[in-house]
Amino acid sequence: MTLQPLSLFVKHDGTSSRSHLTCQYRCGDACSQPVPNTSGNQYFRDVARVALNRRTVLRRGALAVLTASAGGSLLSLGAGSAAAQPGSIDVGSGDFLLDLVPPPPGLDFEAVAPNNRDALVVPSGYSSGVIIRWGDPVMPGAPDFDFGNQTVAAQEKQFGYNNDFAALLPIAGALNEYLLVVSHEYTTEPAMFFGYDEDEPTEDQVRIAWAAHGLSVVKVQSRPSGGALVPVMSNLNRRITATSEFRLTGPAAGSPLVRTTADPTGTLVRGTLNNCAGGVTPWGTILSGEENFNQYFGNGDGVTAEPARTQLRRYGITGETSNRRWENFDPRFDVTRELNEPNRFGYIVEIDPWDPASIPLKHTAMGRFKHEGATIYVTGDGTVVSYMGDDERFDYIYKFVSSKKIMPGDGAASMRHNMTILDEGTLYVARFQGNSPATEIDGSGRLPADEKFDGSGEWLPLLRAEGAGATSFVEGFSAEEVAVFTRLAADKVGATKMDRPEDVEANPKTGKVYAALTNNTRRGTGGYPRADEANPRHTNKNGHVLELEDDHAGTTFAWNILLVCGDPATADSYFGGFDKSRVSPISCPDNVAFDPFGNLWIATDGNALGTNDGLFSVVLDGPRRGETKQFLTVPVGAETCGPIVTEERVIVCVQHPGESDNYTAETPASHWPDGGTSQPRPAVVAVWKS
């Protein structure tokens, strides 16, 4: 049959703008499923402490010292006092002293107003253009896209579906030429094919979907003027799909836990799935997180023997048939036939974009969970630290600290060495402690007496990988089991249950770490954990952003909440102490990025305030700390992903435009980006100063 009538869809009762269709195909409808983390671990250890409130005193002192701007960038529009332009929002002018302080370099633009337009809306004075869209040619011989006549052979050479992470790598010695690397998180089959039958998809439709997953590597060139980028054919261009070969590395490689009929060695995996956010390594490779891989596997309820049943359920592999019915065409997606196949997904993937013949890696030393992504910070002595979030309600924040040091240089020897760095080191999970009495954290989002949500934390060791060996720090778990069943190991040591931790990234200017916690509407409901100081709001539909001052290679950190997202007019929102009458509303933070000046940028997913998602800038230091401004909005039904912010341009991935609960290929809810009566197509766009 075709898609179920709208009346049968699970309702989101106003807590998110994300459609059920998006939930169904992006994450296997996780928001309506039981929470996989049923552990009884101590999810928060509160430390009562009375603290002096220095925030107001410090802020008033900073306002009295007016500093000059360090100069404008191509992100700057000029004088901050310019009149609001069409499509902009006036964020207020009530604080005279603050008005005399210029915005930080790169942030002097006029905020875009919240809207529901089927368009990419950018500030006055800026232009935008599509770089590449689903179905555009990537490989030589790729045909032009034909929505009604798709083929497997064509999609394997064309840009994939639902672009998420993006990286722009300059090509050495080539002026204005780059490699654009983009992940393709998932496919929405009802929007991809006319007459799609979700109960009986055709084999061609399934195989086209396999080819539309993975990653694309494509060379792009800049225009003579402006910030537009144009794809070009190159011997570096590449498509990686759900059937490409990957090599397992680290403590789980070769383990009986990852061996299958097709791979009795447990070292070679076919494909990568649900590639969400990622990162760029200092040695020039790309990291990509395998996130909601569980949804691709069917017949989870058919496994009743323990411990396999518990292991599958902890990763959300339940039910009978999978949503896409891939098991109908490949037995590896049926867990009753290949129990270990899911154990080969859920890792951080590393790709060398400079060598199209190279085999990508899956790093098991970095743990297996629903990786939003992984980002890199290098300490002064060359230690590589990677931060990661597990995108699930009540799951955890992790970091990996290498035991190897980075080798400088761009030669073959340094590349070989550096691509082994993430196989040796220690994997940690975070535990947070609050500074306020528990009685002051009531779930309302109201600030405690010291007027800030803050505290300390510790990194709990789970696993150390060393050369050919590995050590478990978790009682009852072998090193291989920690690497493959990382969630269960983290449950055992008592990590803090968080509100969907997604992107976690260190600011390259300051070293402070920022974590986006998208939302968790089950916080404080039923028998679920109540609010704590690191997750201070019940039924948290708008999310929040943490700021950590981490001892990067050590085991302790201090933390505070930078943003409690939501409507600035409501009492349960907080913007770093900044005047809430002067900020843009923001909801459901997902990805974080930094511009060359060290400003924070946040992409949102699932705006619960009733308007389109977008990209926001946030001031991190000085009297404007917490000032949040919307830079752009994406089209109706779309999500903002993969932000890149440079002095020349801003790049975002526009994912699933038009997705709504009555959306099919026959009834498109958007015509972006091509307009007219065209089908909507996920695309990567650039924005630049006109």
C-alpha positions in Angstrom: 0.0 0.0 0.0 1.0 3.7 -0.2 1.6 6.0 2.7 -0.9 5.8 5.6 -3.5 8.6 5.8 -2.5 11.6 7.8 -4.9 10.8 10.6 -2.9 7.7 11.4 0.4 9.4 11.8 1.9 10.0 15.2 1.3 13.6 16.3 4.0 15.8 17.7 1.6 17.9 19.7 3.3 21.1 18.9 6.6 20.3 20.3 8.5 20.2 17.0 8.0 21.3 13.4 9.6 18.2 12.2 7.0 16.1 10.3 6.3 12.5 11.0 7.5 11.7 7.5 10.9 13.1 8.4 11.0 11.2 11.7 9.9 8.0 9.9 12.7 8.1 7.3 15.4 10.0 9.1 15.6 8.2 12.5 13.1 5.3 12.3 10.5 7.4 14.2 12.6 7.5 17.3 10.6 10.2 18.9 7.5 7.9 19.2 9.5 4.8 20.3 10.5 3.8 23.8 13.7 5.4 25.0 16.5 2.9 24.5 18.3 3.9 27.7 16.4 2.1 30.4 19.5 1.9 32.7 19.1 2.9 36.4 22.5 4.5 36.5 22.9 7.7 38.5 22.2 10.2 35.8 23.2 13.3 37.8 25.2 13.9 41.0 24.2 17.3 42.4 26.6 19.3 44.5 25.0 22.0 46.7 27.1 25.1 46.7 26.4 28.7 47.4 28.2 30.9 44.8 28.6 34.7 44.6 26.8 36.1 41.5 29.6 38.0 39.7 27.9 38.0 36.3 26.0 41.3 36.6 29.0 43.1 38.1 31.3 41.9 35.4 28.9 42.7 32.6 28.3 46.3 33.9 32.1 46.7 34.1 32.6 45.5 30.5 29.9 47.9 29.2 31.9 50.8 30.7 34.9 49.9 28.6 34.0 50.5 24.9 36.4 48.8 22.4 36.8 49.4 18.7 36.0 46.7 16.2 38.9 44.7 14.9 37.7 45.4 11.3 35.0 44.1 9.1 34.9 40.9 7.0 32.9 39.9 4.0 30.3 38.8 6.6 30.0 42.4 7.7 27.3 44.7 6.4 28.7 47.9 7.7 27.3 50.2 10.4 25.2 48.4 12.9 22.8 51.3 13.3 21.5 51.0 9.7 17.8 50.9 9.3 16.2 47.4 9.2 15.8 46.0 5.7 12.9 44.0 4.2 13.2 40.4 5.6 15.1 41.6 8.6 14.1 41.8 12.3 14.9 44.7 14.7 16.5 43.1 17.7 16.1 46.2 19.8 17.9 49.3 20.9 17.1 49.8 24.5 20.6 49.6 26.1 22.4 52.8 25.2 25.8 51.7 26.4 25.5 48.4 24.6 24.6 50.3 21.4 27.9 52.0 21.6 29.8 48.7 21.5 30.2 47.5 17.9 29.4 43.9 17.0 32.3 41.5 16.9 34.1 41.2 13.5 32.0 39.1 11.1 28.7 39.7 12.9 27.6 43.1 11.7 24.6 41.9 9.6 20.9 42.5 10.2 19.0 39.6 11.5 16.6 37.8 9.2 13.0 37.6 10.6 11.4 34.3 11.4 9.2 33.1 8.5 7.6 30.2 6.7 8.6 31.0 3.2 9.5 28.4 0.6 12.8 30.0 0.0 16.3 30.5 1.3 16.1 33.9 3.0 19.4 35.8 3.6 20.1 39.2 5.1 19.7 42.4 3.0 23.0 42.9 1.1 23.7 39.2 0.6 23.3 36.9 -2.3 22.9 33.1 -2.5 23.2 30.3 -5.0 22.9 26.6 -5.2 26.3 24.8 -5.5 25.0 21.3 -6.1 21.7 19.4 -5.6 20.5 15.8 -5.4 21.0 14.1 -8.8 23.5 16.5 -10.2 26.5 14.8 -11.9 29.5 14.0 -9.8 31.3 11.3 -11.7 32.3 11.2 -15.4 29.5 9.7 -17.5 26.7 10.7 -15.0 23.6 11.6 -16.9 21.5 14.7 -16.2 19.0 14.2 -13.4 15.6 12.8 -14.5 13.2 12.5 -11.6 10.8 10.2 -13.4 13.5 7.9 -14.8 16.0 7.3 -12.1 18.4 4.3 -12.3 20.9 2.7 -10.0 23.8 3.3 -12.4 22.9 7.0 -12.7 22.6 7.6 -8.9 25.9 5.9 -8.3 27.5 8.7 -10.3 25.2 11.5 -9.1 25.0 13.7 -6.0 23.2 11.8 -3.2 20.1 12.6 -1.2 19.6 14.6 2.0 23.0 16.3 2.3 24.1 16.9 5.9 27.7 17.6 6.7 29.9 19.7 4.4 33.6 20.4 4.2 35.4 22.7 1.9 39.1 21.8 1.4 41.4 24.2 -0.5 43.4 22.4 -3.3 47.1 23.2 -2.8 48.6 25.1 -5.7 45.2 25.7 -7.4 43.8 29.2 -7.0 40.1 29.3 -6.0 39.7 25.5 -6.4 38.4 23.3 -3.6 37.2 19.8 -2.8 33.6 19.8 -1.4 32.9 16.8 0.7 29.3 16.2 1.7 27.5 13.4 3.6 24.1 12.0 2.6 22.3 11.1 5.8 19.2 9.3 4.6 16.6 8.9 1.9 12.9 9.8 1.9 11.5 7.3 -0.6 8.0 8.7 -0.8 9.5 12.0 -2.0 11.9 10.3 -4.3 9.7 8.1 -6.4 6.3 8.4 -8.1 3.9 5.7 -6.8 6.1 4.5 -4.0 4.6 1.6 -2.0 6.2 1.5 1.4 5.1 -2.1 2.0 6.4 -3.4 -1.3 9.2 -1.2 -2.7 10.8 -2.4 -5.9 14.3 -3.7 -6.0 15.4 -0.8 -8.2 14.0 1.7 -5.7 15.9 0.1 -2.9 19.1 0.0 -4.8 18.8 3.6 -5.9 18.3 4.4 -2.2 21.5 2.5 -1.4 23.3 4.6 -4.0 21.8 7.9 -2.6 23.3 7.2 0.8 27.0 7.8 1.8 29.1 10.7 0.8 30.1 12.8 -2.3 33.5 14.3 -3.1 33.4 16.9 -5.8 35.8 19.5 -7.0 34.4 23.1 -7.1 35.6 26.4 -8.4 34.8 29.9 -7.3 33.5 32.5 -9.7 35.6 35.5 -10.7 33.5 37.6 -8.4 31.2 36.9 -5.5 31.0 33.7 -3.5 29.4 31.3 -5.9 30.9 27.8 -6.4 30.6 25.7 -9.4 31.1 21.9 -9.6 33.6 20.5 -12.1 34.6 17.1 -13.3 37.8 15.9 -11.7 39.7 12.6 -11.1 39.3 13.4 -7.4 35.5 13.2 -7.6 34.0 10.2 -5.9 30.8 8.7 -4.7 30.7 6.5 -1.5 27.5 4.6 -1.0 25.8 2.0 1.2 27.6 -0.7 -0.8 31.2 0.7 -0.8 33.9 -1.2 1.0 35.1 -0.1 4.4 37.8 -1.4 6.7 37.2 -1.9 10.4 40.1 -0.7 12.6 40.7 -0.7 16.4 39.8 -3.2 19.2 36.7 -4.6 17.5 38.3 -5.4 14.2 38.3 -9.2 13.7 36.2 -9.8 16.8 33.6 -12.5 16.7 31.1 -9.7 17.5 31.5 -8.3 14.0 32.0 -11.4 11.9 29.3 -12.3 9.3 28.7 -14.8 6.6 29.9 -12.5 4.0 32.9 -11.4 6.1 34.2 -14.2 8.3 37.3 -12.1 9.1 35.3 -9.3 10.7 37.4 -6.7 9.0 35.6 -5.5 5.8 32.2 -3.9 5.9 30.0 -3.1 2.9 28.7 0.4 3.1 28.1 3.3 5.5 24.6 4.4 6.7 23.0 7.5 8.0 26.0 9.7 7.8 25.2 12.8 9.8 27.6 15.5 10.9 31.4 15.2 10.8 34.7 17.0 11.0 37.9 17.8 9.1 41.1 16.5 10.6 44.4 18.5 10.6 45.9 16.0 8.2 43.2 16.6 5.6 40.8 13.7 5.9 37.1 13.7 6.7 35.3 12.2 9.7 31.7 11.2 9.4 29.3 9.9 12.0 27.0 6.9 11.4 23.9 8.0 13.3 20.5 6.3 13.1 21.7 3.1 11.6 19.3 1.0 13.7 16.3 1.8 11.4 17.7 -0.1 8.4 17.6 -3.5 10.2 14.4 -5.6 10.4 13.1 -8.4 12.6 14.7 -7.1 15.8 11.8 -8.7 17.8 12.7 -12.0 16.3 15.8 -12.2 18.4 14.8 -13.4 21.9 18.0 -14.9 23.3 20.0 -12.9 25.7 22.3 -10.9 25.8 21.6 -10.3 22.1 18.1 -9.1 22.7 19.2 -6.5 25.2 22.1 -5.4 23.0 19.8 -4.8 20.1 17.2 -2.9 22.1 19.8 -0.6 23.6 20.5 0.5 20.1 16.8 0.8 19.1 16.7 -2.3 16.9 13.2 -3.6 17.6 10.0 -4.4 15.7 9.4 -6.7 12.8 10.0 -5.4 9.3 12.2 -2.3 8.8 10.7 0.8 7.4 12.4 0.6 4.0 12.2 -3.2 3.7 15.8 -3.5 2.7 15.9 -7.0 4.2 13.7 -8.1 1.3 16.7 -7.7 -1.0 19.7 -8.3 1.2 19.7 -10.8 4.1 22.3 -8.7 6.0 19.6 -6.3 7.0 17.6 -9.1 8.7 19.0 -9.5 12.2 17.5 -13.0 12.5 19.8 -14.1 9.6 22.8 -11.9 10.3 22.8 -11.0 14.0 26.2 -9.2 13.9 25.6 -7.0 10.9 24.3 -4.1 13.0 27.5 -4.3 15.0 29.4 -3.1 11.9 27.6 0.3 11.9 27.5 3.2 14.3 31.1 4.2 14.1 33.2 7.2 13.1 34.2 6.9 9.5 37.4 8.4 8.1 37.7 9.1 4.4 40.8 10.3 2.5 39.3 12.6 -0.1 42.6 13.1 -1.9 42.9 9.4 -2.9 39.7 8.2 -4.7 41.1 4.6 -4.6 41.6 4.6 -0.8 39.4 2.3 1.4 37.6 4.4 4.1 38.0 3.3 7.7 35.6 2.7 10.6 37.3 3.5 13.9 36.0 1.1 16.6 38.3 2.6 19.3 36.0 5.7 19.2 33.0 3.6 20.3 29.7 2.6 18.7 26.6 4.6 19.2 24.4 7.0 17.2 27.3 9.4 16.3 26.1 12.8 15.3 29.7 13.4 14.3 33.3 13.9 15.5 35.4 16.9 15.6 39.2 17.3 16.4 41.1 19.5 18.7 44.9 19.2 18.9 46.7 20.1 22.2 50.0 21.9 22.4 52.0 18.6 22.5 50.3 17.1 19.5 47.7 15.0 21.3 44.5 14.6 19.2 41.2 14.9 21.1 37.9 14.1 19.4 34.5 15.2 20.9 31.3 13.3 20.1 27.6 13.3 20.9 25.2 10.3 20.9 22.0 11.7 19.4 19.4 10.0 21.5 17.2 11.2 24.4 19.0 10.4 27.7 22.3 9.4 26.0 25.8 10.7 26.5 28.7 13.0 25.5 32.0 11.3 24.8 35.6 12.2 23.9 38.5 10.2 22.6 42.1 11.2 23.5 44.8 9.8 21.3 48.0 8.2 22.7 49.8 8.9 19.4 50.9 12.4 18.5 50.1 14.1 15.3 52.9 14.0 12.7 53.3 17.3 10.8 53.7 17.5 7.1 51.6 16.5 4.1 53.7 13.6 2.7 52.6 10.0 2.4 54.4 9.0 5.6 52.7 11.5 7.8 49.3 10.7 6.2 49.8 6.9 6.9 50.7 7.7 10.5 48.0 10.2 11.1 45.3 7.9 9.8 46.1 5.5 12.6 45.9 8.1 15.4 42.2 7.5 16.1 42.9 3.8 16.6 45.0 4.2 19.7 44.0 6.1 22.8 41.3 6.3 25.5 37.6 6.6 25.1 35.7 8.6 27.8 32.1 9.4 28.7 31.0 12.6 30.6 29.5 12.9 34.0 28.2 16.4 35.0 27.9 17.9 38.4 25.9 21.1 39.3 26.8 24.0 41.5 23.3 24.8 42.7 21.2 23.1 45.3 18.8 20.5 43.8 15.8 22.4 45.1 16.7 25.3 42.8 16.5 23.1 39.7 12.8 22.6 39.4 12.5 21.9 35.7 11.0 25.2 34.8 14.2 26.6 33.2 14.3 29.3 35.8 17.8 30.3 36.8 19.0 29.3 40.3 20.0 31.8 42.9 23.5 32.4 41.4 21.8 33.2 38.1 23.6 30.6 36.0 23.5 26.9 35.2 27.0 25.7 35.8 29.2 23.2 37.5 32.1 20.8 37.0 32.5 17.4 35.4 34.6 14.4 34.9 35.5 12.1 32.0 35.0 8.5 33.0 37.3 6.1 31.1 35.7 3.2 29.2 38.4 1.8 27.0 42.1 2.2 26.1 43.3 0.9 22.8 47.1 0.3 22.6 48.7 -1.1 19.4 47.4 -4.6 18.9 45.8 -4.7 22.4 43.1 -3.0 24.3 42.0 -2.6 28.0 38.5 -2.3 29.3 37.8 0.0 32.3 34.3 -1.3 32.7 33.6 -4.2 35.0 32.1 -7.2 33.2 33.0 -5.9 29.7 35.9 -7.0 27.6 37.6 -4.3 25.5 35.8 -5.6 22.4 32.5 -5.4 24.1 33.1 -1.8 25.2 33.9 -0.9 21.6 30.8 -2.6 20.1 28.3 -2.0 22.9 29.6 1.4 24.1 26.1 2.5 25.3 25.8 -0.4 27.7 29.4 0.3 29.0 28.6 3.9 29.6 25.4 3.0 31.4 27.5 0.8 33.7 29.9 3.6 34.8 27.1 6.1 35.5 27.4 8.7 32.8 25.0 11.7 32.8 21.8 11.3 30.7 21.6 14.3 28.4 18.9 15.9 26.2 19.9 14.5 22.8 23.6 15.6 22.5 24.4 16.2 18.9 27.3 18.3 17.5 30.2 18.8 20.0 33.1 21.0 18.9 36.0 23.0 20.3 36.5 26.6 19.4 39.8 26.8 17.6 40.4 30.3 19.0 39.7 29.7 22.7 39.7 25.9 23.1 36.3 26.0 24.8 34.0 23.2 23.8 30.4 23.7 22.7 27.7 21.0 22.7 24.3 21.3 21.0 21.5 19.5 22.9 18.6 19.5 20.5 15.6 18.7 22.7 14.0 16.0 24.9 10.3 16.3 25.5 10.3 13.3 27.8 12.6 14.9 30.4 10.6 15.0 33.6 7.6 13.1 32.3 6.3 9.8 33.5 9.1 7.7 34.9 11.8 9.5 33.0 14.6 11.4 34.7 13.8 14.8 36.0 15.7 18.0 35.3 19.2 18.5 36.5 21.4 21.5 36.3 23.0 20.4 33.0 19.5 19.6 31.6 17.4 22.2 33.5 14.1 22.0 31.7 11.2 19.5 31.8 9.6 18.6 28.4 12.5 20.4 26.8 11.2 21.0 23.3 13.6 23.8 22.3 17.0 22.4 23.5 20.1 24.2 24.9 23.8 24.8 24.3 26.6 23.8 26.7 30.0 25.5 27.1 32.8 23.4 28.5 36.2 24.5 29.7 37.9 21.2 29.3 41.3 19.9 30.3 41.4 18.4 26.8 43.8 15.6 27.4 42.8 15.2 31.0 39.7 14.0 32.9 38.1 17.2 34.4 36.1 20.1 33.0 34.0 23.1 34.1 30.8 23.8 32.3 28.0 26.3 32.0 24.9 26.7 29.8 25.3 29.3 27.2 21.8 29.2 25.7 18.5 27.8 26.9 16.8 28.0 23.6 13.3 29.1 22.9 11.1 32.2 22.6 13.0 35.1 24.2 9.6 36.4 25.5 9.2 33.4 27.7 10.7 32.9 31.2 12.3 29.5 30.4 14.8 30.9 27.8 18.2 32.2 28.6 20.8 33.9 26.3 24.0 33.9 28.2 22.8 36.9 30.4 22.2 39.0 27.3 19.1 41.2 27.0 16.4 38.9 25.6 14.6 41.7 23.9 17.5 42.0 21.5 17.9 38.4 20.3 16.4 36.2 17.6 14.2 33.3 18.7 16.1 30.0 18.3 14.9 26.4 18.7 16.4 22.9 18.5 20.2 23.5 18.0 21.8 20.8 16.0 25.2 21.7 14.4 27.8 24.1 15.7 30.6 25.8 13.8 33.0 28.7 14.2 34.0 31.5 11.9 37.6 32.8 11.5 37.0 35.3 14.4 35.9 32.6 16.8 32.2 33.4 16.8 29.8 30.5 17.3 27.3 29.6 14.6 24.4 27.2 15.2 22.2 25.4 12.7 18.8 24.2 13.9 16.6 21.2 13.2 12.9 20.9 14.1 12.1 24.5 15.2 9.4 24.1 17.8 8.4 27.8 17.5 6.4 27.3 14.3 8.8 28.9 11.8 11.4 27.6 9.4 14.8 26.4 10.6 17.9 28.5 10.1 21.5 29.5 10.9 22.3 31.7 13.8 25.4 33.6 15.1 26.1 33.8 18.8 28.6 36.2 20.5 30.7 34.3 23.0 32.7 37.0 24.8 32.4 40.6 26.0 29.3 42.7 26.9 27.4 41.1 23.9 27.9 37.6 25.1 24.8 35.6 24.3 23.6 37.9 21.5 21.9 35.6 19.1 21.0 36.6 15.5 19.4 34.7 12.7 21.6 34.8 9.5 19.3 32.8 7.2 16.3 30.6 7.1 15.9 27.5 4.9 12.8 26.7 2.9 9.6 25.3 4.4 9.9 21.8 5.8 13.7 21.8 5.5 16.5 21.5 8.0 19.7 23.5 8.2 22.9 21.4 8.2 26.6 21.4 7.7 27.4 25.1 8.2 30.8 26.4 7.0 31.5 30.1 7.7 34.5 31.8 6.1 35.4 35.4 5.3 34.3 34.8 1.7 31.1 32.8 2.1 28.7 30.9 4.3 27.8 27.3 3.1 24.8 25.4 4.4 23.2 22.1 3.4 19.5 22.4 2.9 18.1 19.0 3.9 14.6 17.5 3.1 12.9 20.7 1.7 9.1 20.4 1.8 8.8 17.3 4.0 5.4 17.3 5.7 3.0 14.7 6.7 1.0 14.9 3.4 4.1 15.1 1.2 4.7 12.6 -1.6 6.2 12.9 -5.0 2.7 13.4 -6.3 1.9 16.1 -3.8 5.1 18.1 -3.3 5.0 20.6 -0.5 7.9 22.7 -1.8 9.4 23.5 -5.2 12.8 24.6 -3.9 15.4 25.2 -5.3 14.3 25.2 -9.0 10.8 26.8 -8.6 7.8 26.4 -10.8 6.3 23.0 -10.6 9.6 21.2 -10.0 10.2 18.5 -7.4 12.0 19.7 -4.3 15.7 18.6 -4.1 18.1 18.7 -1.1 21.0 21.0 -2.1 24.1 22.7 -0.9 24.0 26.5 -1.1 26.5 29.3 -0.7 25.8 32.8 0.7 28.0 35.8 0.1 28.0 39.5 0.5 26.6 41.2 -2.6 
